Amino acid sequence: MTFPKFLLLMLSAAVLITSCKDDDNNDTPPQEDPTAENKKALGESAEDLLANETYDRMVVEFVYSEGFRPMQETIDGFQTFLQNRLNKPGGVVFVETVIDPPPGAPYNSTEIREIEEANRTQFTTDDTIAVYVFFSDGSSFGDSSNSVTLGTAYRNTSMVVYEKTLRDISSSTTLPVLEATTLHHEMGHILGLVNISEDDIHTEHEDEFRAKHCFVEECLMYFDASGLTKSEVARFLERRAQAPNFDPLCIEDLQAKGGK
């Protein structure tokens, strides 16, 4: 059967209009990711963490499975550590989240992020910036019989402390120093040290052989504070009765970004 040309044109137009209308109905705006502020690159939130222009308050979430809670001494010391360096007149509060032991230990970097995705409950909102710390019940996938990773800061507000490793290589008397040092050191990276975003005012104190670390041996951001080999960790513990502090150059870098 042959249709007149004008009728074919009308039918084609009707199909086109219907198709466009259906597309419009399905074209819903994309949903904003409420966790986007916590998924930026390492160091990107240094000023937001240190200063109070955008965020007046901080919440730190400690996530761990049963038996891997950080020492109370470490928690109390971290509170003081943050208060000494951050301008947060609204305060710094801690939230503790106990989870079932995640499968897959030792953990690779992808699994560490998946654990965060599944268990993090505190996110940056309104006047509060949130930091996430996972105290791992397993070691890092890249560890060997001689070399270990004690902690890693991997996003703008995310870090992992390999708590099982800390306990495996330290004693009851040295664990407080190693635990606090690891936690403070990784927080230093989240705060932008050393030259993480290549905008520190004292770029000359970045170790040319250990990128993003300080060459001042007594500084918290010196490379051996994060541990590379078991012998280096042992030497570190031999000469330390407490966690090291930032050296003056690192403190000036923090102050330049709004810290104390």
C-alpha positions as CSV (number, residue, x, y, z in Angstrom):
1,M,0.0,0.0,0.0
2,T,1.4,3.4,-1.0
3,F,1.0,6.4,1.4
4,P,1.0,10.0,0.1
5,K,4.2,11.8,0.7
6,F,2.7,14.4,3.1
7,L,1.3,11.6,5.3
8,L,4.7,9.9,5.5
9,L,6.3,13.2,6.5
10,M,3.6,13.6,9.3
11,L,4.2,10.1,10.6
12,S,7.9,10.6,10.6
13,A,7.5,13.9,12.5
14,A,5.2,12.2,15.1
15,V,7.8,9.5,15.7
16,L,10.5,12.1,16.1
17,I,8.5,14.2,18.6
18,T,7.6,11.1,20.6
19,S,11.2,9.9,20.7
20,C,12.4,13.4,21.9
21,K,9.7,13.5,24.6
22,D,10.6,10.1,26.0
23,D,14.3,11.1,26.1
24,D,13.4,14.3,28.0
25,N,11.4,12.2,30.6
26,N,14.4,10.0,31.1
27,D,17.0,12.8,31.2
28,T,17.2,13.1,35.0
29,P,20.0,15.3,36.4
30,P,23.0,13.3,37.7
31,Q,23.1,12.9,41.5
32,E,25.9,14.7,43.3
33,D,28.3,12.4,45.1
34,P,27.9,13.4,48.8
35,T,31.4,11.9,49.5
36,A,33.2,13.8,46.7
37,E,35.0,16.2,49.1
38,N,36.7,13.2,50.6
39,K,37.8,11.7,47.3
40,K,40.4,14.2,46.2
41,A,44.1,13.7,45.7
42,L,46.5,13.6,48.7
43,G,47.4,17.1,49.9
44,E,44.5,18.9,48.2
45,S,42.7,19.6,51.4
46,A,45.7,20.8,53.4
47,E,44.5,24.4,53.8
48,D,41.0,23.3,54.6
49,L,42.3,21.1,57.3
50,L,44.8,23.6,58.7
51,A,42.8,26.9,58.5
52,N,39.3,27.8,59.7
53,E,38.0,29.8,56.8
54,T,35.9,27.0,55.3
55,Y,35.7,24.4,58.0
56,D,35.5,25.4,61.7
57,R,35.4,21.9,63.0
58,M,37.0,18.5,62.4
59,V,35.8,14.9,63.0
60,V,38.3,12.0,62.9
61,E,36.9,8.6,62.4
62,F,38.9,5.6,63.6
63,V,37.8,2.4,61.9
64,Y,39.1,-1.0,63.2
65,S,38.0,-4.5,63.8
66,E,37.8,-6.1,67.3
67,G,41.3,-6.4,68.9
68,F,42.9,-3.7,66.7
69,R,41.8,-0.5,68.4
70,P,44.7,2.0,68.8
71,M,46.0,2.6,72.3
72,Q,44.1,5.2,74.3
73,E,47.5,6.9,74.8
74,T,47.7,7.2,71.0
75,I,44.2,8.6,70.7
76,D,44.8,11.2,73.5
77,G,48.2,12.2,71.9
78,F,46.7,12.6,68.5
79,Q,44.1,15.0,69.9
80,T,46.9,17.1,71.3
81,F,48.9,16.8,68.1
82,L,46.0,18.1,66.0
83,Q,45.1,20.9,68.4
84,N,48.6,22.1,68.4
85,R,48.7,22.5,64.6
86,L,45.2,23.1,63.3
87,N,43.0,26.2,63.6
88,K,39.7,24.6,64.4
89,P,37.8,26.7,67.0
90,G,34.9,24.4,66.8
91,G,37.0,21.6,68.0
92,V,38.3,18.2,67.0
93,V,36.1,15.2,67.8
94,F,36.7,11.5,67.4
95,V,34.3,8.8,66.3
96,E,35.1,5.1,66.6
97,T,33.6,2.5,64.2
98,V,34.1,-1.2,64.9
99,I,33.8,-3.4,61.8
100,D,34.0,-7.1,61.0
101,P,37.5,-8.1,59.9
102,P,37.6,-7.4,56.1
103,P,38.5,-10.4,53.9
104,G,41.6,-10.4,51.7
105,A,44.5,-9.5,54.0
106,P,47.3,-8.7,53.3
107,Y,45.6,-5.7,51.6
108,N,46.6,-4.0,48.4
109,S,45.8,-0.4,47.6
110,T,42.5,-1.2,45.8
111,E,41.3,-3.3,48.8
112,I,42.2,-0.5,51.2
113,R,40.0,1.9,49.2
114,E,37.2,-0.7,49.1
115,I,37.3,-1.1,52.9
116,E,36.9,2.7,53.2
117,E,34.0,2.7,50.7
118,A,32.2,0.0,52.7
119,N,32.8,1.3,56.2
120,R,33.4,5.0,56.3
121,T,30.6,6.9,58.0
122,Q,32.0,10.4,58.5
123,F,32.2,12.8,55.5
124,T,32.9,16.5,55.1
125,T,29.7,18.6,55.4
126,D,28.8,22.2,56.1
127,D,31.4,23.5,58.5
128,T,33.0,20.2,59.4
129,I,35.8,18.4,57.6
130,A,36.2,14.7,58.2
131,V,39.3,12.5,58.3
132,Y,39.3,8.7,58.1
133,V,41.8,6.4,59.6
134,F,41.7,2.6,59.2
135,F,43.7,0.6,61.8
136,S,44.2,-2.5,59.7
137,D,44.0,-6.0,61.0
138,G,46.3,-7.1,58.1
139,S,49.6,-6.1,56.7
140,S,50.3,-4.3,53.4
141,F,50.4,-6.6,50.3
142,G,53.9,-5.4,49.4
143,D,55.5,-6.4,52.6
144,S,58.4,-8.9,52.6
145,S,60.4,-10.7,55.3
146,N,62.6,-7.6,55.6
147,S,60.6,-4.6,54.4
148,V,57.3,-3.4,55.8
149,T,54.8,-0.6,55.4
150,L,53.6,1.0,58.6
151,G,51.0,3.3,57.2
152,T,49.9,5.1,54.0
153,A,48.0,8.3,53.3
154,Y,46.3,7.9,50.0
155,R,43.6,10.5,49.7
156,N,43.0,14.1,50.9
157,T,41.4,12.8,54.1
158,S,42.1,9.1,54.1
159,M,44.9,7.0,55.6
160,V,45.6,3.4,56.8
161,V,47.8,2.5,59.7
162,Y,48.9,-1.2,59.5
163,E,48.2,-1.9,63.1
164,K,48.9,-5.6,62.8
165,T,52.3,-4.9,61.4
166,L,53.1,-2.4,64.2
167,R,52.2,-5.0,66.8
168,D,54.2,-7.7,65.0
169,I,57.4,-5.8,64.9
170,S,57.3,-3.9,68.3
171,S,57.1,-4.8,71.9
172,S,54.6,-3.6,74.5
173,T,57.1,-0.8,75.5
174,T,57.8,0.4,72.0
175,L,54.4,0.1,70.5
176,P,53.2,3.5,71.9
177,V,56.0,5.3,70.1
178,L,55.6,3.4,66.8
179,E,51.9,3.7,66.7
180,A,51.9,7.5,67.5
181,T,54.7,8.2,65.1
182,T,53.0,6.3,62.2
183,L,49.7,8.1,62.8
184,H,51.2,11.5,63.1
185,H,53.5,11.0,60.1
186,E,50.7,10.0,57.8
187,M,48.6,12.9,59.0
188,G,51.6,15.1,58.1
189,H,51.3,13.9,54.5
190,I,47.5,14.7,54.5
191,L,48.5,18.1,55.7
192,G,50.6,18.5,52.6
193,L,54.1,17.6,53.9
194,V,56.6,17.5,52.4
195,N,55.8,19.5,49.3
196,I,53.0,17.1,48.4
197,S,51.3,19.6,46.1
198,E,54.6,21.3,45.3
199,D,53.7,24.6,47.0
200,D,55.5,24.5,50.3
201,I,57.4,27.7,51.1
202,H,60.4,25.7,52.1
203,T,60.7,23.3,49.2
204,E,64.5,23.0,49.8
205,H,63.9,20.7,52.8
206,E,62.4,17.9,50.7
207,D,64.7,14.9,50.7
208,E,66.0,14.5,47.1
209,F,66.4,10.8,47.7
210,R,63.1,10.2,49.6
211,A,60.4,12.2,47.8
212,K,57.8,14.0,49.9
213,H,59.8,13.5,53.1
214,C,62.0,15.9,55.1
215,F,65.8,15.6,55.1
216,V,66.0,16.7,58.7
217,E,66.7,13.5,60.6
218,E,65.0,14.6,63.8
219,C,61.8,15.7,62.0
220,L,58.5,13.7,62.1
221,M,58.5,13.7,58.3
222,Y,62.0,12.1,57.9
223,F,61.6,8.9,56.0
224,D,62.5,6.5,58.8
225,A,59.5,7.7,60.8
226,S,57.3,5.8,58.3
227,G,59.5,2.6,58.2
228,L,61.0,0.9,55.2
229,T,63.0,-2.0,56.5
230,K,62.7,-3.8,59.8
231,S,66.2,-2.8,60.7
232,E,65.5,0.8,60.1
233,V,62.4,0.6,62.3
234,A,64.5,-1.0,65.0
235,R,67.1,1.7,64.8
236,F,64.3,4.3,65.0
237,L,62.9,2.8,68.1
238,E,66.3,2.5,69.8
239,R,66.7,6.2,69.9
240,R,63.1,7.3,70.5
241,A,61.3,7.5,73.8
242,Q,58.4,9.4,72.1
243,A,57.1,10.3,68.7
244,P,59.2,13.0,67.0
245,N,57.8,16.5,66.2
246,F,57.8,18.5,63.1
247,D,61.0,20.5,62.5
248,P,60.8,24.3,62.2
249,L,60.7,24.3,58.4
250,C,57.8,21.9,58.3
251,I,55.9,24.0,60.9
252,E,56.4,27.1,58.8
253,D,55.0,25.3,55.8
254,L,51.9,24.4,57.8
255,Q,51.6,27.9,59.1
256,A,51.8,29.3,55.6
257,K,48.6,27.3,54.8
258,G,46.7,28.5,57.8
259,G,48.0,26.2,60.6
260,K,49.4,27.1,64.0
